[in-house]
């Protein structure tokens, strides 16, 4: 049951946040999963409403302690109208980030710092 539950919300996220439009096969799978899970609140027509889907995903994120992060693959579509409803990680101000980098650099061996700089330059 847990696997179907997480599959439902993962697919809902993928279909609505990472795709320009919901593929018909996703709508069928979501409907089937919703029936198996007794999600009486779910109707396929909800897929047309970004605000409601955003609220549903927001509730799931909050219940799981999740936060939205941009995908590593910059070519992945992002549905901003849903993303803006999801919990976000608060970013450190640049000054705090620099202080943190300096403190970490003081703790790390110089060989690791050189390796990290080399790695960064190759990205």
C-alpha positions in Angstrom: 0.0 0.0 0.0 2.8 2.4 0.9 4.5 1.9 -2.5 1.2 2.7 -4.3 0.7 5.7 -2.2 4.2 7.1 -3.0 3.8 6.1 -6.6 0.6 8.1 -6.9 2.1 11.3 -5.5 5.4 10.8 -7.5 3.5 10.4 -10.7 1.2 13.3 -9.9 4.3 15.5 -9.4 6.0 14.2 -12.5 2.9 14.6 -14.7 2.0 18.1 -13.5 5.3 19.7 -12.5 7.8 18.3 -14.9 5.6 17.9 -18.0 4.0 20.6 -20.2 0.8 18.6 -20.3 -0.5 15.4 -18.7 -0.1 12.4 -20.9 -3.3 10.4 -21.2 -1.5 7.2 -19.9 -0.6 9.1 -16.7 -4.2 10.2 -16.2 -5.3 6.5 -16.4 -2.6 5.3 -14.0 -3.4 8.0 -11.5 -7.2 7.2 -11.7 -6.4 3.5 -11.1 -4.1 4.2 -8.2 -6.6 6.6 -6.6 -9.3 3.9 -6.7 -7.0 1.3 -5.2 -6.0 3.8 -2.4 -9.6 4.9 -1.8 -8.7 8.5 -2.6 -12.4 9.5 -3.0 -11.4 13.1 -3.3 -9.4 12.5 -6.5 -11.1 13.0 -9.9 -9.2 13.1 -13.2 -10.7 16.6 -13.9 -8.5 17.9 -11.1 -5.5 17.5 -13.4 -6.8 20.6 -15.3 -6.5 22.8 -12.2 -2.9 23.8 -11.2 -4.0 25.5 -8.0 -5.8 22.5 -6.6 -2.9 20.1 -7.7 -0.5 22.5 -6.1 -2.4 22.4 -2.9 -2.5 18.6 -3.0 1.2 18.3 -3.6 1.9 21.0 -1.0 0.0 18.9 1.6 2.0 15.8 0.6 5.3 17.7 0.8 4.5 19.1 4.2 3.4 15.7 5.5 6.6 14.1 4.3 8.9 17.0 5.3 9.8 17.6 1.7 11.0 20.8 0.0 11.0 21.7 -3.6 14.4 22.0 -5.4 15.1 22.8 -9.0 16.0 19.7 -11.0 19.7 19.2 -11.9 18.7 18.7 -15.5 18.0 22.3 -16.6 16.0 21.0 -19.7 13.2 19.6 -17.5 10.0 21.5 -17.8 9.0 23.4 -14.6 5.3 24.3 -14.0 5.9 27.5 -12.0 2.2 27.9 -11.0 2.5 24.7 -9.0 6.1 25.0 -7.9 5.4 28.4 -6.2 2.9 26.6 -3.9 5.4 24.0 -2.8 7.5 24.4 0.4 10.9 25.9 -0.6 14.3 25.6 1.1 15.3 29.0 2.5 18.5 30.0 0.9 21.3 31.4 3.0 22.2 35.1 2.4 25.4 35.4 0.4 27.3 36.8 3.4 26.4 33.8 5.6 27.2 31.4 2.7 30.7 33.0 2.4 31.3 32.7 6.1 30.3 29.0 5.9 32.6 28.3 3.0 35.5 29.9 4.9 34.9 27.9 8.0 34.6 24.6 6.0 37.8 25.5 4.1 39.7 25.9 7.3 38.6 22.4 8.5 39.4 20.5 5.3 42.8 19.3 4.3 44.4 21.3 1.5 44.4 18.3 -0.9 40.7 18.1 -0.7 40.2 21.8 -1.3 42.4 21.6 -4.4 40.4 18.6 -5.6 37.1 20.4 -5.0 38.3 23.5 -6.9 39.5 21.3 -9.8 36.1 19.5 -9.8 34.2 22.9 -9.8 36.3 24.2 -12.7 35.5 21.1 -14.8 31.7 21.5 -14.4 
